[in-house]
Amino acid sequence: MVSTSFGISRYQRKVGTIQKVFGLLFLLFPIFTCHAQSEWTADYSPEALVYMSAETVTELNGDLSEVRPRIKPTHVAGLAPADYLKKWSCLGYLGPLGAYGPLGILGPLTPLHTEEFFLPFPGFFQAEWLKMLTEFSLEYFEWEKWNDAVLKLFDLSPLKPFFNIGNISFSDWVKKIVQLGGPMSERGPLGKDGPLGASYYNGALFKTNDFAVHLRGLGLWAPLGVLGPLGPLGPLGPLGLIGANPYKKNRDKHGNYLKDGNIVRNIVVEYDTAQSLRRTYELYEHYTEDYAKTLASNDTSFMISGKIEQDEQDIFPIRSSANQLVTFVVVPEFSFGGFTIDIRQKDGRTIAKSMLRAQLGFQPITLEGFINWVQLKVPKDAKLEVVVRINYSTSAVTRRYRLFVTGSSAYLNKTNVTGPHLEHQPF
């Protein structure tokens, strides 16, 4: 009986020890790891307002040990994670945010028929063959003629009676496309199954790809991600000039979209028809520089084409309609132009900045370093100013820039990133 009791007592002690060990490991687990899909918060109190920028990421010097969610080398394809933060990386002048990328002058945001497209080639615009080229593009991208050209090219003439193409306005045609699951429908990039849906927070991709994890809000590569100017909320998506935006054919000289002669800045799209859910997004305008400087009611979804002199600073007011993450990117139109950006309150206090100075690289085709950008948490109704300055230029042509301001909206304003690349805003 004694031996039996002694055996049971030893067994109980072993079980108790095992339980304590597992309990301790459970308590310590969050210290050693931060799951890519956990700890999401939408705190926009003054104490929680932070920002990150090209400057703060550069100051890491490749040390990612304190960045959370943790970046595992085995979960980043190709190079080591720190290599994607070097001056010739995807955040640099030769990356997607640079003059040679889709946001630059050679990308789709520059109409082929404008003189701006030919600025890199002085004197070429007057050439007869280029005049013919622009006339061709104007003809075939005029809405009604473009329809007929596509029908002939792909032999889609049997569909003409169904769509009634050529006899309806662009906005009406967009509505028909929505009914068929087009870009402005729930099946498009703004719908529940697109990158702005629930998969943004818990998609399977983020379990195995830590680069993708940090493409989300406040991540190390966030300006390249869904919430930046390259994503569906930016100028390349359906809300901008080259997407399914039904108002893009009706604009005034300043860049405002018009409906029945009135300025329209928002659009309601289908998000989940089964649940009768819709979302309202800000349209993405392309404003002129002078007009944007005077637009006190401007929102957080627009781009500007501007030019700046050596000692000048361009100041643009904005107002946030929601608690959200806002991304600011200043892209040189030509490779040998460098610009800085800072965000300040109405009283002149700077709350976020990226002032990296461009430098001439070993390769003669461009500058080296990061394109200056900022991403920050902005509370609802905050009124701010965006300040653009030039810090490198080789000629008058290289003083031209494009400013992109892209708000995440209230639908995607949560974050789960911490690290030394985040700076507190002095709101």
Residue pairs with C-beta under 8 A, 6 or more apart in sequence:
33 70
34 68
34 69
34 70
34 416
34 418
35 69
36 69
36 206
36 207
36 210
36 213
36 416
37 201
37 202
37 206
37 207
37 416
38 416
39 416
40 201
40 414
40 415
40 416
41 48
41 414
41 415
41 416
42 323
42 413
42 414
42 415
44 323
44 377
44 378
44 379
44 380
44 413
46 427
48 377
49 351
49 376
49 377
49 379
49 424
49 425
49 427
50 218
50 376
50 377
50 422
50 423
50 424
50 425
51 343
51 351
51 352
51 374
51 375
51 376
51 377
51 422
51 423
51 425
52 218
52 222
52 374
52 375
52 376
52 421
52 422
52 423
53 352
53 353
53 354
53 372
53 373
53 374
53 375
53 423
54 91
54 354
54 356
54 370
54 371
54 372
54 373
54 374
55 353
55 354
55 355
55 356
55 370
55 372
56 354
56 421
56 422
56 423
57 85
57 91
57 220
57 370
57 421
58 85
58 356
58 369
58 370
59 420
59 421
60 67
60 85
60 420
60 421
62 82
62 85
62 86
63 82
64 71
64 81
64 82
64 220
64 419
66 419
66 420
67 214
67 220
67 417
67 418
67 419
67 420
67 421
68 417
68 418
68 419
69 210
69 213
69 214
69 416
69 417
70 210
71 81
71 210
71 211
71 213
71 214
71 220
72 210
73 80
73 81
75 208
75 209
75 210
75 211
76 84
76 209
76 210
76 211
77 209
77 211
81 210
81 211
83 89
84 90
84 91
84 211
84 221
85 91
85 220
86 92
87 361
87 368
87 369
87 370
88 94
88 361
88 368
89 95
90 96
90 221
90 224
91 97
91 221
91 223
91 224
91 370
91 371
92 98
92 368
92 369
92 370
92 371
93 99
93 332
93 335
93 358
93 361
93 366
93 367
93 368
93 369
93 371
94 100
94 366
95 101
95 224
95 371
96 102
96 103
96 224
96 230
97 103
97 223
97 224
97 229
97 230
97 329
97 331
97 371
97 373
98 104
98 331
98 332
98 335
98 366
98 371
99 105
99 106
99 331
99 332
99 333
99 334
99 335
99 337
99 366
100 106
100 335
100 366
101 107
101 331
102 108
102 109
102 230
102 236
103 109
103 229
103 230
103 235
103 236
103 329
103 331
103 402
103 404
104 331
104 332
104 333
104 402
105 116
105 117
105 119
105 120
105 333
105 334
105 400
106 120
108 236
108 242
109 235
109 236
109 240
109 241
109 242
109 286
109 303
109 402
110 116
110 117
111 117
112 133
112 134
112 137
113 134
113 135
113 137
113 138
115 125
116 305
118 124
118 125
118 130
119 333
119 334
119 397
119 400
120 334
120 397
124 130
139 145
140 146
140 149
143 170
143 249
144 166
147 165
147 166
148 165
148 166
150 156
151 157
151 159
151 160
151 165
159 165
160 166
163 173
163 176
165 173
168 176
169 249
170 246
170 248
170 249
171 246
171 247
171 249
174 182
174 184
174 244
174 245
174 246
175 246
177 183
177 184
177 185
177 244
178 184
178 185
178 244
178 270
179 185
181 187
181 188
182 188
182 244
183 189
183 190
183 238
183 243
183 244
184 190
184 238
184 244
184 246
184 267
184 269
184 270
185 191
185 269
185 270
186 192
186 193
186 270
186 271
186 272
186 273
187 193
187 194
188 194
188 238
188 244
188 269
189 195
189 196
189 232
189 237
189 238
190 196
190 232
190 237
190 238
190 239
190 269
190 271
190 279
190 281
191 197
191 269
191 270
191 271
191 272
192 198
192 271
192 272
192 277
193 199
194 232
195 226
195 231
195 232
196 226
196 232
196 233
196 411
196 412
199 205
200 216
200 226
200 412
201 414
205 212
206 212
206 213
211 221
213 219
214 220
214 221
214 222
214 417
215 221
215 222
215 224
215 225
215 226
216 222
216 225
216 226
216 227
216 415
216 417
217 227
217 325
217 375
217 408
217 412
217 413
217 414
217 415
217 417
218 325
218 375
218 377
218 415
218 417
218 422
219 225
219 417
220 421
222 228
222 327
222 375
223 229
223 230
223 327
223 329
223 373
223 375
224 230
225 231
226 232
226 233
226 412
227 233
227 325
227 327
227 375
227 406
227 408
227 412
228 234
228 327
228 329
228 375
228 406
229 235
229 236
229 303
229 327
229 329
229 404
229 406
230 236
231 237
231 406
232 238
232 239
233 239
233 281
233 284
233 301
233 406
233 407
233 408
233 409
234 240
234 284
234 404
234 406
235 241
235 242
235 284
235 286
235 303
235 404
236 242
236 243
237 243
237 284
238 244
238 245
239 245
239 267
239 281
239 282
239 283
239 284
239 301
240 248
240 283
240 284
240 286
241 248
241 284
241 286
242 248
245 257
245 267
245 283
245 284
246 267
247 257
247 258
247 259
247 264
247 267
247 283
248 257
250 257
250 258
250 259
251 257
251 258
252 258
252 263
253 288
254 287
254 288
254 291
255 285
255 286
255 287
255 288
255 291
255 302
256 263
256 265
256 285
256 287
257 263
257 264
257 265
257 283
257 285
258 264
264 283
265 282
265 283
265 285
265 299
266 280
266 281
266 282
266 283
267 280
267 281
267 283
268 278
268 279
268 280
269 278
269 279
269 280
269 281
270 278
271 277
271 278
271 279
279 409
279 411
281 301
281 409
282 299
282 300
282 301
282 321
282 407
282 409
283 301
284 301
284 302
284 303
284 406
285 301
285 302
285 303
286 302
286 303
286 304
286 305
287 295
287 298
287 302
287 303
287 304
288 304
288 305
289 304
289 305
289 306
289 307
289 314
292 298
292 302
292 304
292 316
293 314
293 315
293 316
293 317
295 316
295 317
296 317
296 319
297 319
298 316
298 317
298 318
298 319
299 318
299 319
299 320
299 321
299 407
300 318
300 319
300 320
300 321
300 324
300 326
300 378
300 405
300 406
300 407
301 405
301 406
301 407
302 405
303 402
303 403
303 404
303 405
304 316
304 402
304 403
305 333
305 400
305 401
305 402
306 314
306 388
306 400
306 401
306 402
306 403
307 399
307 400
307 401
308 314
308 339
308 388
308 389
308 390
308 399
308 401
309 390
309 399
310 390
310 393
310 399
312 389
312 390
313 387
313 388
313 389
314 387
314 388
314 389
314 403
315 385
315 386
315 387
316 385
316 386
316 388
316 403
316 405
317 383
317 384
317 385
317 386
318 326
318 383
318 384
318 385
318 386
318 405
319 381
319 382
319 383
319 384
320 326
320 378
320 379
320 380
320 381
320 382
320 384
320 407
321 380
321 381
321 407
322 380
322 407
322 409
322 410
322 413
323 377
323 378
323 379
323 380
323 410
323 413
324 377
324 378
324 407
324 408
324 409
324 410
324 412
324 413
325 375
325 376
325 377
325 378
325 407
325 408
325 412
325 413
325 415
326 375
326 376
326 378
326 405
326 406
326 407
326 408
327 373
327 374
327 375
327 404
327 405
327 406
327 407
327 408
328 341
328 343
328 373
328 374
328 375
328 386
328 403
328 404
328 405
329 341
329 371
329 372
329 373
329 403
329 404
329 406
330 339
330 340
330 341
330 371
330 372
330 373
330 388
330 401
330 402
330 403
330 404
331 371
331 401
331 402
331 403
331 404
332 338
332 339
332 371
332 398
332 400
332 401
333 398
333 400
333 401
333 402
334 397
334 398
334 400
335 365
335 366
335 367
335 398
336 366
336 367
336 392
336 393
336 394
336 395
336 398
337 358
337 390
337 392
337 393
337 394
337 398
337 399
337 400
337 401
338 357
338 358
338 367
338 369
338 372
338 390
338 391
338 392
338 393
339 372
339 388
339 389
339 390
339 391
339 401
340 353
340 354
340 355
340 356
340 357
340 372
340 388
340 389
340 390
340 391
341 353
341 354
341 372
341 373
341 374
341 386
341 387
341 388
341 389
341 403
342 350
342 352
342 353
342 354
342 355
342 374
342 387
343 350
343 351
343 352
343 353
343 374
343 376
343 384
343 385
343 386
343 387
344 350
344 351
344 384
344 385
344 387
345 351
345 383
345 384
345 385
345 427
346 383
346 384
346 385
349 426
351 376
351 384
351 425
351 426
351 427
352 374
352 376
352 423
352 425
353 374
354 370
354 372
354 373
354 374
355 372
355 391
356 369
356 370
356 372
357 369
357 391
357 392
358 367
358 368
358 369
358 391
358 392
359 367
359 368
359 369
359 392
360 367
360 368
361 367
361 368
362 368
367 392
376 425
377 413
377 415
377 425
378 384
378 407
379 427
386 403
386 405
388 401
388 403
390 399
390 401
393 399
